[in-house]
């Protein structure tokens, strides 16, 4: 981690790659390292270079899947705030890795948190923005449709219809 201060891009990219693989294999032991690695991943996610962002997003995905349910949600939300703007990128490789990172965050943070980010763009006036947000929402729906029920808003009963959401039937 100390070598990340070297300004050469290849060195920094190698360090980000070397962070991604351990989090892929150590799984839940990654909870001990989440706070020490967060500033490094933060810098990688904010870099201008696409490869840095791609590698950092891959590391975030593996870290999120490894520490799901073990704490560290505050650091994961912070990293998710840096992953989310990359959904508008045009590089197919970066888009795939970012969507995988969002799916990893869905597992770690819950579908309701991701839905709150996603709702803001579903009905955006620009078609390109809507397409990206609907792609994200569809992925979220496929992965956790049962968890989304609790996040939907309740509809008021009007004169003609009685709305009974699935969650209200069990409560």
C-alpha positions in Angstrom: 0.0 0.0 0.0 2.9 2.3 0.6 4.1 1.9 -3.0 0.8 3.4 -4.3 2.3 6.9 -3.7 4.6 6.3 -6.7 3.2 8.5 -9.5 3.8 5.9 -12.3 0.5 4.5 -13.6 1.6 1.0 -14.1 2.8 0.7 -10.5 -0.5 2.0 -9.2 -2.5 -0.3 -11.5 -0.5 -3.3 -10.3 -1.2 -2.4 -6.7 -4.9 -2.1 -7.3 -4.8 -5.5 -9.1 -2.9 -7.0 -6.2 -5.6 -5.7 -3.8 -8.4 -7.2 -5.9 -7.2 -10.8 -5.9 -6.8 -11.2 -2.1 -10.3 -9.8 -1.4 -11.5 -12.4 -3.9 -10.0 -15.2 -2.0 -9.9 -14.3 1.7 -13.7 -13.6 1.8 -14.8 -12.7 5.3 -11.3 -12.1 6.6 -11.5 -8.9 4.5 -13.5 -7.2 7.2 -10.3 -6.6 9.1 -8.8 -4.7 6.2 -11.8 -2.8 4.9 -11.0 0.5 6.6 -7.3 0.4 5.8 -7.8 -0.1 2.1 -10.7 2.3 1.7 -8.6 5.4 1.0 -6.6 3.6 -1.6 -9.7 2.4 -3.4 -11.2 5.8 -3.1 -8.2 7.3 -4.9 -8.4 4.6 -7.6 -12.2 5.2 -8.2 -11.6 8.9 -8.6 -8.7 8.6 -11.0 -9.0 9.9 -14.6 -7.7 6.6 -16.0 -10.3 4.1 -17.0 -8.1 1.1 -16.1 -7.7 2.4 -12.5 -11.4 2.8 -12.1 -12.1 -0.6 -13.5 -9.6 -2.3 -11.3 -10.7 -0.4 -8.2 -14.4 -1.3 -9.0 -13.4 -4.9 -9.3 -11.7 -4.8 -5.9 -14.8 -3.1 -4.4 -17.0 -5.8 -5.7 -14.9 -8.6 -4.2 -14.6 -6.7 -0.9 -18.4 -6.1 -0.7 -19.2 -9.8 -1.4 -16.6 -10.9 1.2 -17.8 -8.7 4.0 -21.5 -8.9 3.4 -23.3 -9.0 6.8 -20.1 -8.6 8.8 -20.1 -4.8 9.3 -18.3 -2.0 7.5 -21.4 -0.8 5.8 -20.3 2.8 6.3 -17.1 2.3 4.3 -19.1 0.3 1.6 -21.6 3.2 1.2 -18.7 5.6 0.9 -17.1 3.4 -1.8 -20.5 3.0 -3.5 -20.9 6.8 -3.7 -17.7 6.7 -5.8 -18.7 3.6 -7.9 -22.1 5.0 -8.8 -21.1 7.8 -11.2 -19.3 5.4 -13.4 -22.5 3.9 -14.7 -22.5 6.6 -17.4 -19.1 5.5 -18.8 -19.0 4.3 -22.4 -16.2 1.6 -22.1 -17.9 -1.8 -22.2 -15.3 -3.3 -19.8 -15.8 -0.6 -17.2 -19.5 -0.8 -17.5 -19.5 -4.6 -16.8 -17.2 -4.2 -13.8 -19.3 -1.3 -12.4 -22.5 -3.3 -12.8 -20.8 -6.2 -11.0 -19.7 -3.9 -8.2 -23.3 -2.6 -7.9 -24.5 -6.2 -7.7 -21.9 -6.9 -5.0 -23.1 -3.8 -3.1 -26.7 -5.1 -3.5 -25.7 -8.2 -1.6 -23.7 -6.3 1.1 -25.9 -3.2 1.6 -29.3 -4.5 0.6 -31.5 -3.9 -2.3 -33.3 -0.9 -0.7 -30.2 1.1 -0.5 -29.4 0.5 -4.2 -33.0 1.3 -5.1 -32.8 4.7 -3.5 -29.9 5.5 -5.8 -31.7 4.1 -8.8 -35.1 5.8 -8.4 -33.7 9.2 -9.1 -33.0 8.5 -12.8 -35.8 6.1 -13.8 -37.9 8.9 -15.2 -35.2 11.4 -16.2 -36.0 13.5 -19.3 -32.9 12.3 -21.2 -33.3 8.9 -22.8 -29.6 7.9 -22.4 -29.8 8.5 -18.6 -33.1 6.6 -18.4 -31.6 3.6 -20.2 -28.7 3.3 -17.8 -31.0 3.6 -14.8 -33.5 1.1 -16.1 -30.7 -1.3 -16.9 -29.5 -1.0 -13.3 -33.1 -1.3 -11.9 -33.7 -4.4 -14.0 -30.5 -6.0 -12.7 -31.6 -5.1 -9.2 -35.1 -6.5 -9.7 -33.7 -9.8 -11.1 -31.3 -10.1 -8.2 -33.5 -9.2 -5.3 -37.1 -8.8 -6.2 -38.3 -10.1 -2.8 -36.2 -7.5 -0.9 -37.6 -4.7 -3.0 -41.1 -5.1 -1.7 -40.2 -3.5 1.6 -38.8 -0.5 -0.2 -41.8 0.3 -2.3 -44.1 3.1 -1.1 -47.5 2.3 0.2 -50.5 3.5 -1.9 -53.4 5.1 -0.3 -56.9 3.5 -0.6 -59.0 5.5 -2.9 -62.7 5.2 -3.5 -62.6 2.5 -6.2 -59.5 0.4 -5.3 -58.1 -1.2 -2.2 -54.3 -1.6 -2.5 -52.8 -4.4 -0.4 -49.1 -4.8 -1.0 -47.5 -8.2 -0.3 -45.7 -6.9 2.8 -48.9 -5.5 4.4 -50.5 -9.0 4.2 -47.9 -10.4 6.5 -47.7 -7.5 8.9 
